[in-house]
Amino acid sequence: MFGFRPFVLALSLWATAGCGKPPAEPTGTVKPPAEPTESLKPGDVFDLRKLQSIGSAITKAQEEKRLPGGVLWVERNGVHFTKAYGKASMEPTHSPAKPDTIYDAASLTKVVATTTAVLLLHERAKLSIDDSVRKHLPEFTEDGRNEVTLLHLLTHTSGLRPDISLAGWNGHAECIAKCVAEKLQSKPGQKFKYSDINFQLLDEIIRRVTKRRLDLFCEKEIFGPLKMIDTGYNPPVEKRPRVAPTTVKDGKALQSMVHDPRARKTEGVAGHAGLFTTAPDLARFARMLLQEGELDGVRLFKPETVKLMTTVQTPSGLPRRGLGWDIDSGYSSPRGRLFPLGSYGHTGFTGTSIWIDPFSKTFVIFLCNRVHPTEKGPNVSPLRRVIGTLAAEAVKGFDFADVPGALPARKRP
């Protein structure tokens, strides 16, 4: 849902204990706001030298041309540090990154929009994650596809390949026709293979169950209730000056238009990519999860639904994933070296990442547009790992070496 956000000073520190009032027509149960607690400053919660070291790492990555700049948000128990670094745009014009810069979230779409929508429908008994895909998409049948469930799609264990070809189709309907015709490359539940096709199919299932397009459902049921006022698909023209551009071609940058080429072919709305957001909005989303589904008196999920979504749902022996969320796989670089196994997060191709630790009640958001002005530069996985490590080191008064309830290390083959 896109709306007006007042200008916020860049390079600033805030301490918060919850923001805003409940919306006029909230989704779910409304509870009175918690009583205000004694205000804390970031320096009371974090080692500011470690946070400054994160800034140095981001600046170094900028000098190495890994990214033009970005926005960091680190929060624990409602106290947060945020800072914008470098540029949001390099070509064809220069503009600085700001705390409220809107970024192409890329695959964060999978967890913030699509997974959340599916779990809302699961909680409301409109569907079940144990449903076969065929139940909702009857054309997805034969050749072993009858056995694929929504859980397989959410955990990337469906057996489908990573992507459909870009050739020979245009628009959402033709995209789904290609997806449902895909042959399995392995039996469902047998292998982990990260696949955008999984979330394109989930997008279509949401549309058929709700009779609404994914972006409209998410706006009304997720972003509106959570007051994520700068989060949504296809940013409107009045917000374009705040949107960080992505790849530049022929002197023109993609701006307010999704970077992912398949999502561009479906008018910017897709289950695997297409969402735009800000660090403050993602902070509200992460806060809701850490508070077991509730934010500012608005309950989006039951606590058990949050637990289902963010704990291991993959078979033993496979990379550990929740529903949509990554826990322990080759995509876990934002966890760094210290956040315990059992924390969770996700990354996006454009350079975005979020990591949430329910044990220390800490989360780390880093948004950037590493694909600007070109997507051919070095990736940012090493930087994500450094940010995650330093953020955990910055947390005061928590022993990451001894975390009751954390998962044991997985034996590698």
N, C-alpha and C positions, 0 to 999 in steps of 0.2 A: 504494500500500500504506500503510495507516494503522497507526501504532503509537505508543508513548509516547516523547516527547522531553522530557528534563529542561528545566526552566525556565532560560532564558538571560537574563542581565542586559541590559536595554534600554540603548541609547545606548552600546554598548561597542565596543572595537576588538579584533580578533583578528589574529594572524599564524599561518598554518597551512602545513603541508607535507604535507597529505593526512590523511584522517580514517578511523578505524575499521579493522577487520580484514576480510579477504575473507569473504563469507558462507559458511555451511557447505556449501551446494550451489550454487556459482556457475554462471552460464551462460558457456560458452566457456572459453578457456584461462586458467589461473591462473599468474601470474608472481610471483616474490618481490617484496615491497615494496622501493622504492628506498631507498638509504641516506639517513639524515637529513642535510640540509644545514644550514649556519649559519643560525640564525634571524634573520629580518629583521622590522622593525617597519613599519607602514604609512607612517610618515614617511620611511622610507628609500626607498620606492618611489613615493609620491605626494606632491604638493604639498598639504598639508593645508588651506591657505587656499582652494584651488580646491574641495576637497571641502566645506569650510564654506560656500562660495558655493552649492553644490548645495542644502544645507540651507536657505539663505536663499530660494532659488527655490521650494522645496517649501512653505516657510512662507508665502510670498507667494501661491502658488496656493491654499493653504488659506484664507487671508484673503479671496481672491476667490471662495471657495466652489466651486472646481473639484474639490475632494476633501476628505475629512475628515482625511486623514493618509496615511502609507504607510511602506514599508520599502525602504531603499536598500542595495545590495550592490555594491561595486566591487572587482574583484580582478585582480591581475597576477602571473603566475608563482607562484601559491599564496599570495600575501600579500594580505590583503583588509581593507577598511574596511566596516563595516556600522553602520547607525543607523536607529532607528525615530523617526518624526515624527508628532506630532498624535494623532488619535483613530483607533481602528479602528471605533468605533460612536458615533453621535450620537443616534440615536433607536431605540427608545424609552428606551434607557439609554446613558450615556456609559461608554466604556472606552478606555484608551490603546492605541495601536499598539505592538507588541512585536516584537523580531527574529524570533520564531517564530510570529507571527500567520499563520493559514492564510487564504489568499485564493482567491476564485473566479478561476481562471486565464483563463476565457473562451477566446478563440481561440488562446492558447498551447497548448491541447489539441491543435491541429492538428499542431504540430511535436514537442511533448514526448511525446505518446501515439501518435497515428495515424501520422504520418510515420515515427516510429521503429519502430513495429510493422511497417509495410509494408517498410521497408528491412531489417529482421531477416529477414523472410520471403523477400525478394529474395536476400539473402546466403545463405540456407539452401536456395535453389532450390525453394522451395515455390510461388513465383510469380515473375514478372518485371515490372519496371516498364514493359517494352515490350509486355506482354500487352494484348490488347483487353479492355475492360470486359466485353464480351459473353462472353468465355471463362469468366468467373467468375459473371456475372449474365446468363444466356442471354436473359432477358426484355428486356434493354437492347439493342434491335435496331431496324433500319429507320430511315428518315428521316435517314440520315447518321450515326446513333449507332454503327454497326458499326465506324467508324474511330476512335472515341475509345479511347485507351489509358490505363493507370494513370498514365503520365507526364503526360498531359494533365490528369488530375484533380489530381495533385500540384503542377502548375505553374499551375493556374487558367487553362488555355488550352483547356478542353474545349468551350467554346461554350455551356455551361449558364448560366442566369440565377443571380443571387445566392442566392435563397431560394425554397422552396416556400411556399404559403399556409399559414397556421395553421388554416384552416377545413377541416372535412370529414374529419378523421382523428384517430386517437389510438393511441399505442403504436408501437413500433419497426417492426413488420411493415407497418402502414399507411403509416408515414413512407416506408419504402423503396419501397412500391408507387407512391407519389406521385413519388418521385425517379426511378425507372426509366421512368416515363411522360413525363418532361419532354422537350420538344422543344428542339433546339439552336437558339440564336439566331445562331450563326456557325459556320463550319467549324472542326473541331478544329485547333489550332495557329495559327489566323489572328489571334485577338485575346486579350488578357489581360482577364479579368473575374473578380474575386475572388468566390468562390462557396462557400457552406456546403454546397450540394448535392454538390459534388465530394467533400467529406470525409464526408458521410453515406453516399455510395456506397462509399467506401474502408472505412468501418466495416463495412458489410455484407460486403464482399469478405473482410476479415480474419476475420469470423465464419464464413463458409462454408469458407475454407481451413483454419482452425485448429479448427473445431468448438467454439470457445469464444467467450464474449462478450468484447467489447473490454476492458472493465475487468479481467476475470480474466486475460486474456492479458498485459496490460501489468503487472499486479501481479506475476505470476510471472516474466516474461521481461525486464522493464525496471526497475521501481521496486525490486523485491526485490534483484536483483543489485547495483544501484547504491546500496543503502541509503538510498533516498529515502523515509524512514519516515513522512513526513507528506504524501505525495503519493498521490492516488487520487480515485476518484469517490465521491460520496455520503458525506461525512465521518460517522463514527459519533457517536452521541449523547455519548459521553464526551469528544469533542473539540470539541463545539459551543461551549463558552466561549471557545475560541481562534479560532473562525472569524469573520472580518469579515463582517458582514451587507451585503446589497446594498439593493435598493429597498424602501422602506417603503410599504405600502398598508393603509389602514384601521387604522393604528396598529400593524401587524405588519410586521416586516422579514423578508425572505427570508434565512435563515441556515442553512447546511449544505444548502441546496437551490439548485441551479444557477439563475443569473439568466436565462440564455438560454431564451426561451419554448418553442422547439422541442425543446431538450434536456429541458426539464421534461416535455414530453409523451411522451418516450421513457424515463421513469423515471430521468432524470439521467445516462444513459450514451449518449454520442453521439461521433461522430468529429470534429465541429467544435467542440464545447464540452462542459463538464461536469467538467473536471478541477479539483481543488483542490490547492494547493501552498503552500510557504513559500520565502522567499529562500534559506535554507541548503540546501534540497533542490535548487532550481534551480541553485545554485552547483555542486553535485556534478555535475549533468547537463552544465552548460557546461564544467566542468573535464574531464569525460570527452571531450567533443568536441575541446577544444584539445589533449588528449593522444592524439588520433587513435584514439579508440574504447576507451581503457583507463582504468580508475580503480582505484586501490588494489589492483593485481594482478589485477583482473577485466577481461577483455576482452569488451566488448559487441559492438563492430564491428571489422572489418578497417579499416586506414587508408584503403584505396581506397574503401570504402563511405562513410566520413565525407566524403571528397573529392567523391564523386559527389553526395552529398546537399547539400553546402554550396557548390557552385560553379554557375555559370550553366547552366541547362538549358532556357531559353526561346529561341525562334527570334530571330535578329538582327532588330532593329527594335522588339521588344516590351520592356516593362519587364523588368528582369533579376531572375529568381527562380531559386533552387535548387529542390530537391525539398521542398516545404512551406515552406522558409525564404525570407524576403525578402532581397534584396541591394540593388536599386536601383529603387525604384518610388515611387508616391505614398504608400506605407505605411512609408517608411523614416525617419520622424522621429527614432527613437531613435539613429540613426547620428550625428546632430548634424552639425557642419560639418567635423570633422577626421578621424574614423575613416575609413580608406581604403575606396574602392570595392573590394569583394571580401570585406569583413567582412559579417556576416549577422545576422539577428534576426527578431523577430516582435512583434506587439502583440496586445492583447485588448481587447474592448469595455469591460470593467469598469475599464480603466485600467492593466492589467498590460503590462509590456514586458521584453524581453531583447535585448541586442545583444552579439555576440561578434566580437572582432577577432583572427584567427589571426596577423596580422603582428606586433603588439605583445604578443600573448598576454594580452590584456585582455578582460574582459567586465563588463557593467553590467546589473544587474537592478533594476527598480523595480516594486514591487507596491503597488497601492492599490485602493480601492473607490470610484471616482469616481461610481458610480451610487447611492451612499448619501448622504443619505436619498432622493434623487430622481435619475433619469437625465436630467433636463431641463436640468441645468447646463451650463456651457461645457466643451468637451472638453479633454483634457490633451496634445494633440499639441505645442503650443508648449513645455510643460514638458518633455516627452520630449526635444525637440530641445536645450533648454538643458542638461538633465542629460547627454546624450551629448557635447555640446561641452565642458562643464566637466570631465567625466570624462577625456576625451582630453587636455585641457590640464593635468590633474593628473598625468599619467604623466611621470615623470622619465626623462631619458636616451633618449628615442625621438623621432626626427625624422619627424613625420607629413607633412611637406611632401615627403619623398623616400622613398617606400616601394617598393622593388623587388618586382615581381610584382603590384602593385595594378592594378586595371582602369582603362582610360582613361575619362574622362567620356563619357557617352552623349550623342550629338547629339539635342537635343529637336526635335520637329517644329515 
